[in-house]
């Protein structure tokens, strides 16, 4: 009969997939190398798969192992939450990696504060930031992403939770040498006298501002389209184009990059920045600590 899986074997599986090495996994788990090798053998028999195969000088996970890894991680987190529910944690003793999927414009301002706060309180914690992609909720369900932070993310399923972090608005930015920098509150007509850069992950040149301009009989010239607000800030710093970016981003980096920012004289839709997580992580003390730490950086 094949070996039965238990939590200890699943922990070995998780460590092997994270490190891609028997030696590194053994060190992570405080096991001997022979014991970890034997556990790998048991995993292979129980799962009916090699799990890791030789690739050059190292080991590479099989497709089955890659598909299974997020589910194993999720099971381990649920088990940890069951055992540690309602217990207090000591952040200074916490050894854990959190994966946070985050919007680029939010990451540029929020990530720095979160990293500093985490390093001061929990130096053993690793924050792994990943960029937005498909925004699939399956990543939250299978445990490959612990927390999703982005714009206007309402809970779209009963097993997800969301919390509003703050509200954001778009402002205009220009280089300090631009004629617009000398105008305290540029008009819509003045904005249209200069080329614009549009920040759109989907490559769109038009946005809410264009609808407002059209209603006033105006039209702007979008000379450049870039994928993120952070890239737009850098481009404006090196050109004479006008950019629309989140106000927090403009405030934090404007002075350092010799930029000036100003309000847009139009009613543009605001944006709510939220964090989203799976319901199974509600009771996990470490996950609660992470969410509370992120909120505290905004106070």
Secondary structure as GFF3:
##gff-version 3
##sequence-region A 1 299
A	DSSP	alpha_helix	7	19	.	.	.	ID=ss1
A	DSSP	alpha_helix	22	29	.	.	.	ID=ss2
A	DSSP	alpha_helix	33	47	.	.	.	ID=ss3
A	DSSP	beta_strand	52	55	.	.	.	ID=ss4
A	DSSP	beta_strand	58	61	.	.	.	ID=ss5
A	DSSP	alpha_helix	63	84	.	.	.	ID=ss6
A	DSSP	three_ten_helix	91	93	.	.	.	ID=ss7
A	DSSP	beta_strand	96	102	.	.	.	ID=ss8
A	DSSP	alpha_helix	104	106	.	.	.	ID=ss9
A	DSSP	pi_helix	107	111	.	.	.	ID=ss10
A	DSSP	alpha_helix	112	121	.	.	.	ID=ss11
A	DSSP	beta_strand	125	131	.	.	.	ID=ss12
A	DSSP	alpha_helix	138	141	.	.	.	ID=ss13
A	DSSP	beta_strand	147	151	.	.	.	ID=ss14
A	DSSP	beta_strand	160	168	.	.	.	ID=ss15
A	DSSP	beta_strand	170	175	.	.	.	ID=ss16
A	DSSP	three_ten_helix	179	182	.	.	.	ID=ss17
A	DSSP	alpha_helix	188	191	.	.	.	ID=ss18
A	DSSP	beta_strand	196	199	.	.	.	ID=ss19
A	DSSP	alpha_helix	208	215	.	.	.	ID=ss20
A	DSSP	beta_strand	222	226	.	.	.	ID=ss21
A	DSSP	alpha_helix	229	237	.	.	.	ID=ss22
A	DSSP	beta_strand	242	246	.	.	.	ID=ss23
A	DSSP	alpha_helix	247	253	.	.	.	ID=ss24
A	DSSP	beta_strand	259	263	.	.	.	ID=ss25
A	DSSP	beta_strand	271	278	.	.	.	ID=ss26
A	DSSP	three_ten_helix	279	281	.	.	.	ID=ss27
A	DSSP	alpha_helix	285	296	.	.	.	ID=ss28
###
